[in-house]
Amino acid sequence: MKDNRWTLFFISIALVLLLCSAPYYGTFITSRMIFLNLPSFTHQLQHLEPEERKEIRFGLSYRVFRDMVKDFDEKNSKNIIFLLPPTDYVHKMHFEDIDIPEPSQFYYFTGINAVNHNSPNAQNANWVLDVIPNDISIKKIRSKQHIDSLLELYKPYNN
């Protein structure tokens, strides 16, 4: 009986060594199981706050939109409907790192309602993410002509 245990033990060790030498499985086993990917693991332990984890996961876009909420809180704005420009337009204005989310994801980031530029409800927007070359700001939409000019500007970028 003891011989069977030792035989099975050596077979299992040989099997693990064989899997470690295989290209796909070897990378997985050494990075995930054997060494537990310690740098990534310790990094995650240091950043346990939900805001920090969201920032790591969603990147620059999350930070930009979260900072916008601070501006709205300072202005005590209510009933905000935000007009989101097309991502291609934002990239053309030299902001390649920022991706414009869907309105539901924007709401998740900020707690503010938003509409896409090609939405039938785009006329209801009262704030806009104003993107010009090398500058992003938020502006209040003051008239129907202003929103019409923005929608006309975004028209070539309809997806």
Short mmCIF file of the C-alpha atoms (twelve columns), coordinates in Angstrom:
data_MODEL
# 
_entry.id   MODEL 
# 
loop_
_atom_site.group_PDB 
_atom_site.id 
_atom_site.type_symbol 
_atom_site.label_atom_id 
_atom_site.label_alt_id 
_atom_site.label_comp_id 
_atom_site.label_asym_id 
_atom_site.label_seq_id 
_atom_site.Cartn_x 
_atom_site.Cartn_y 
_atom_site.Cartn_z 
_atom_site.pdbx_PDB_model_num 
ATOM 1   C CA . MET A 1   0.000   0.000  0.000   1 
ATOM 2   C CA . LYS A 2   2.829   2.427  0.847   1 
ATOM 3   C CA . ASP A 3   4.448   1.677  -2.505  1 
ATOM 4   C CA . ASN A 4   1.274   2.723  -4.318  1 
ATOM 5   C CA . ARG A 5   1.225   6.041  -2.462  1 
ATOM 6   C CA . TRP A 6   4.834   6.774  -3.342  1 
ATOM 7   C CA . THR A 7   4.234   5.767  -6.946  1 
ATOM 8   C CA . LEU A 8   1.224   8.067  -7.205  1 
ATOM 9   C CA . PHE A 9   3.176   10.878 -5.525  1 
ATOM 10  C CA . PHE A 10  6.028   10.667 -8.064  1 
ATOM 11  C CA . ILE A 11  3.589   10.383 -10.975 1 
ATOM 12  C CA . SER A 12  1.793   13.543 -9.828  1 
ATOM 13  C CA . ILE A 13  5.108   15.420 -9.453  1 
ATOM 14  C CA . ALA A 14  6.136   14.284 -12.953 1 
ATOM 15  C CA . LEU A 15  2.765   15.406 -14.329 1 
ATOM 16  C CA . VAL A 16  3.085   18.888 -12.784 1 
ATOM 17  C CA . LEU A 17  6.631   19.236 -14.166 1 
ATOM 18  C CA . LEU A 18  5.392   18.112 -17.573 1 
ATOM 19  C CA . LEU A 19  2.592   20.696 -17.509 1 
ATOM 20  C CA . CYS A 20  5.049   23.416 -16.442 1 
ATOM 21  C CA . SER A 21  7.131   22.738 -19.529 1 
ATOM 22  C CA . ALA A 22  4.132   23.024 -21.907 1 
ATOM 23  C CA . PRO A 23  3.927   26.548 -23.439 1 
ATOM 24  C CA . TYR A 24  0.379   27.594 -22.504 1 
ATOM 25  C CA . TYR A 25  -0.037  25.698 -19.257 1 
ATOM 26  C CA . GLY A 26  3.491   26.458 -18.083 1 
ATOM 27  C CA . THR A 27  2.870   30.204 -18.242 1 
ATOM 28  C CA . PHE A 28  -0.419  29.850 -16.397 1 
ATOM 29  C CA . ILE A 29  0.966   27.600 -13.672 1 
ATOM 30  C CA . THR A 30  4.090   29.649 -12.998 1 
ATOM 31  C CA . SER A 31  2.324   33.029 -13.042 1 
ATOM 32  C CA . ARG A 32  -0.923  32.110 -11.266 1 
ATOM 33  C CA . MET A 33  -0.480  29.056 -9.136  1 
ATOM 34  C CA . ILE A 34  3.138   28.623 -8.122  1 
ATOM 35  C CA . PHE A 35  4.277   32.203 -7.601  1 
ATOM 36  C CA . LEU A 36  0.782   33.715 -7.056  1 
ATOM 37  C CA . ASN A 37  1.775   36.717 -9.166  1 
ATOM 38  C CA . LEU A 38  3.031   38.504 -6.039  1 
ATOM 39  C CA . PRO A 39  3.558   42.033 -7.449  1 
ATOM 40  C CA . SER A 40  -0.043  42.186 -8.683  1 
ATOM 41  C CA . PHE A 41  -1.355  40.588 -5.506  1 
ATOM 42  C CA . THR A 42  0.419   43.059 -3.206  1 
ATOM 43  C CA . HIS A 43  -0.688  45.959 -5.446  1 
ATOM 44  C CA . GLN A 44  -4.318  44.897 -5.038  1 
ATOM 45  C CA . LEU A 45  -3.918  44.592 -1.277  1 
ATOM 46  C CA . GLN A 46  -2.669  48.179 -1.109  1 
ATOM 47  C CA . HIS A 47  -5.648  49.526 -3.097  1 
ATOM 48  C CA . LEU A 48  -8.781  48.144 -1.474  1 
ATOM 49  C CA . GLU A 49  -10.921 51.296 -1.538  1 
ATOM 50  C CA . PRO A 50  -13.732 51.117 -4.128  1 
ATOM 51  C CA . GLU A 51  -12.783 54.439 -5.751  1 
ATOM 52  C CA . GLU A 52  -9.156  53.363 -6.140  1 
ATOM 53  C CA . ARG A 53  -10.170 50.054 -7.682  1 
ATOM 54  C CA . LYS A 54  -12.570 51.761 -10.113 1 
ATOM 55  C CA . GLU A 55  -9.814  54.157 -11.134 1 
ATOM 56  C CA . ILE A 56  -7.419  51.269 -11.791 1 
ATOM 57  C CA . ARG A 57  -10.077 49.351 -13.726 1 
ATOM 58  C CA . PHE A 58  -11.610 52.138 -15.845 1 
ATOM 59  C CA . GLY A 59  -8.571  54.408 -16.200 1 
ATOM 60  C CA . LEU A 60  -8.464  58.024 -17.296 1 
ATOM 61  C CA . SER A 61  -12.076 58.167 -18.501 1 
ATOM 62  C CA . TYR A 62  -13.341 57.344 -15.027 1 
ATOM 63  C CA . ARG A 63  -11.132 60.011 -13.427 1 
ATOM 64  C CA . VAL A 64  -12.270 62.713 -15.865 1 
ATOM 65  C CA . PHE A 65  -15.962 61.991 -15.365 1 
ATOM 66  C CA . ARG A 66  -15.640 61.595 -11.586 1 
ATOM 67  C CA . ASP A 67  -13.935 64.997 -11.388 1 
ATOM 68  C CA . MET A 68  -16.811 66.504 -13.378 1 
ATOM 69  C CA . VAL A 69  -19.212 65.446 -10.636 1 
ATOM 70  C CA . LYS A 70  -17.191 67.473 -8.150  1 
ATOM 71  C CA . ASP A 71  -17.763 70.558 -10.324 1 
ATOM 72  C CA . PHE A 72  -21.513 69.909 -10.417 1 
ATOM 73  C CA . ASP A 73  -21.620 69.377 -6.654  1 
ATOM 74  C CA . GLU A 74  -19.857 72.702 -6.151  1 
ATOM 75  C CA . LYS A 75  -22.352 74.474 -8.437  1 
ATOM 76  C CA . ASN A 76  -25.347 72.747 -6.775  1 
ATOM 77  C CA . SER A 77  -26.719 71.861 -10.198 1 
ATOM 78  C CA . LYS A 78  -29.902 69.804 -10.350 1 
ATOM 79  C CA . ASN A 79  -31.789 68.001 -13.149 1 
ATOM 80  C CA . ILE A 80  -28.677 67.574 -15.244 1 
ATOM 81  C CA . ILE A 81  -28.885 65.827 -18.602 1 
ATOM 82  C CA . PHE A 82  -25.457 65.570 -20.090 1 
ATOM 83  C CA . LEU A 83  -24.768 65.472 -23.846 1 
ATOM 84  C CA . LEU A 84  -21.979 63.008 -24.602 1 
ATOM 85  C CA . PRO A 85  -19.854 63.684 -27.697 1 
ATOM 86  C CA . PRO A 86  -18.797 60.812 -29.960 1 
ATOM 87  C CA . THR A 87  -15.595 59.000 -29.009 1 
ATOM 88  C CA . ASP A 88  -14.157 59.489 -32.515 1 
ATOM 89  C CA . TYR A 89  -14.610 63.242 -32.165 1 
ATOM 90  C CA . VAL A 90  -12.837 63.245 -28.792 1 
ATOM 91  C CA . HIS A 91  -9.950  61.238 -30.252 1 
ATOM 92  C CA . LYS A 92  -9.705  63.677 -33.170 1 
ATOM 93  C CA . MET A 93  -9.283  66.499 -30.629 1 
ATOM 94  C CA . HIS A 94  -6.090  64.762 -29.368 1 
ATOM 95  C CA . PHE A 95  -7.569  62.906 -26.386 1 
ATOM 96  C CA . GLU A 96  -6.808  59.340 -27.460 1 
ATOM 97  C CA . ASP A 97  -6.838  58.027 -23.868 1 
ATOM 98  C CA . ILE A 98  -10.418 59.071 -23.164 1 
ATOM 99  C CA . ASP A 99  -13.287 56.911 -24.321 1 
ATOM 100 C CA . ILE A 100 -16.813 58.243 -24.018 1 
ATOM 101 C CA . PRO A 101 -18.964 55.648 -22.261 1 
ATOM 102 C CA . GLU A 102 -22.553 54.700 -22.926 1 
ATOM 103 C CA . PRO A 103 -25.094 56.774 -20.960 1 
ATOM 104 C CA . SER A 104 -25.706 53.913 -18.510 1 
ATOM 105 C CA . GLN A 105 -21.998 53.563 -17.787 1 
ATOM 106 C CA . PHE A 106 -21.693 57.343 -17.487 1 
ATOM 107 C CA . TYR A 107 -24.474 57.219 -14.893 1 
ATOM 108 C CA . TYR A 108 -22.568 54.467 -13.069 1 
ATOM 109 C CA . PHE A 109 -19.443 56.649 -13.026 1 
ATOM 110 C CA . THR A 110 -21.107 59.903 -11.997 1 
ATOM 111 C CA . GLY A 111 -24.745 59.475 -10.958 1 
ATOM 112 C CA . ILE A 112 -25.717 61.973 -13.685 1 
ATOM 113 C CA . ASN A 113 -28.151 61.276 -16.539 1 
ATOM 114 C CA . ALA A 114 -26.692 61.483 -20.014 1 
ATOM 115 C CA . VAL A 115 -27.696 61.107 -23.660 1 
ATOM 116 C CA . ASN A 116 -25.692 60.239 -26.727 1 
ATOM 117 C CA . HIS A 117 -25.312 62.777 -29.509 1 
ATOM 118 C CA . ASN A 118 -27.439 60.590 -31.811 1 
ATOM 119 C CA . SER A 119 -30.211 59.909 -29.284 1 
ATOM 120 C CA . PRO A 120 -33.748 61.183 -29.970 1 
ATOM 121 C CA . ASN A 121 -33.572 62.806 -26.507 1 
ATOM 122 C CA . ALA A 122 -30.411 64.765 -27.309 1 
ATOM 123 C CA . GLN A 123 -32.456 67.988 -27.540 1 
ATOM 124 C CA . ASN A 124 -33.208 67.657 -23.800 1 
ATOM 125 C CA . ALA A 125 -29.557 67.968 -22.773 1 
ATOM 126 C CA . ASN A 126 -28.637 70.994 -20.701 1 
ATOM 127 C CA . TRP A 127 -24.888 70.389 -20.202 1 
ATOM 128 C CA . VAL A 128 -22.191 69.258 -22.632 1 
ATOM 129 C CA . LEU A 129 -18.675 67.928 -22.460 1 
ATOM 130 C CA . ASP A 130 -17.012 70.609 -24.584 1 
ATOM 131 C CA . VAL A 131 -13.957 69.211 -26.329 1 
ATOM 132 C CA . ILE A 132 -11.677 71.434 -28.376 1 
ATOM 133 C CA . PRO A 133 -8.110  70.626 -29.381 1 
ATOM 134 C CA . ASN A 134 -6.129  69.920 -26.207 1 
ATOM 135 C CA . ASP A 135 -8.848  71.144 -23.815 1 
ATOM 136 C CA . ILE A 136 -11.870 69.524 -22.174 1 
ATOM 137 C CA . SER A 137 -14.401 71.460 -20.142 1 
ATOM 138 C CA . ILE A 138 -18.043 71.284 -19.158 1 
ATOM 139 C CA . LYS A 139 -20.446 73.948 -20.340 1 
ATOM 140 C CA . LYS A 140 -24.093 74.719 -19.839 1 
ATOM 141 C CA . ILE A 141 -26.231 74.616 -22.968 1 
ATOM 142 C CA . ARG A 142 -28.042 77.951 -23.009 1 
ATOM 143 C CA . SER A 143 -30.163 77.796 -26.156 1 
ATOM 144 C CA . LYS A 144 -31.660 75.535 -28.793 1 
ATOM 145 C CA . GLN A 145 -29.264 77.021 -31.364 1 
ATOM 146 C CA . HIS A 146 -26.312 75.991 -29.211 1 
ATOM 147 C CA . ILE A 147 -27.441 72.376 -28.994 1 
ATOM 148 C CA . ASP A 148 -28.317 72.322 -32.701 1 
ATOM 149 C CA . SER A 149 -24.814 73.529 -33.593 1 
ATOM 150 C CA . LEU A 150 -23.268 70.848 -31.353 1 
ATOM 151 C CA . LEU A 151 -25.389 68.104 -32.898 1 
ATOM 152 C CA . GLU A 152 -24.463 69.365 -36.370 1 
ATOM 153 C CA . LEU A 153 -20.783 69.271 -35.367 1 
ATOM 154 C CA . TYR A 154 -21.144 65.663 -34.174 1 
ATOM 155 C CA . LYS A 155 -23.184 64.518 -37.183 1 
ATOM 156 C CA . PRO A 156 -20.185 63.183 -39.230 1 
ATOM 157 C CA . TYR A 157 -19.299 60.940 -36.285 1 
ATOM 158 C CA . ASN A 158 -22.627 59.076 -36.094 1 
ATOM 159 C CA . ASN A 159 -21.909 55.403 -35.592 1 
# 
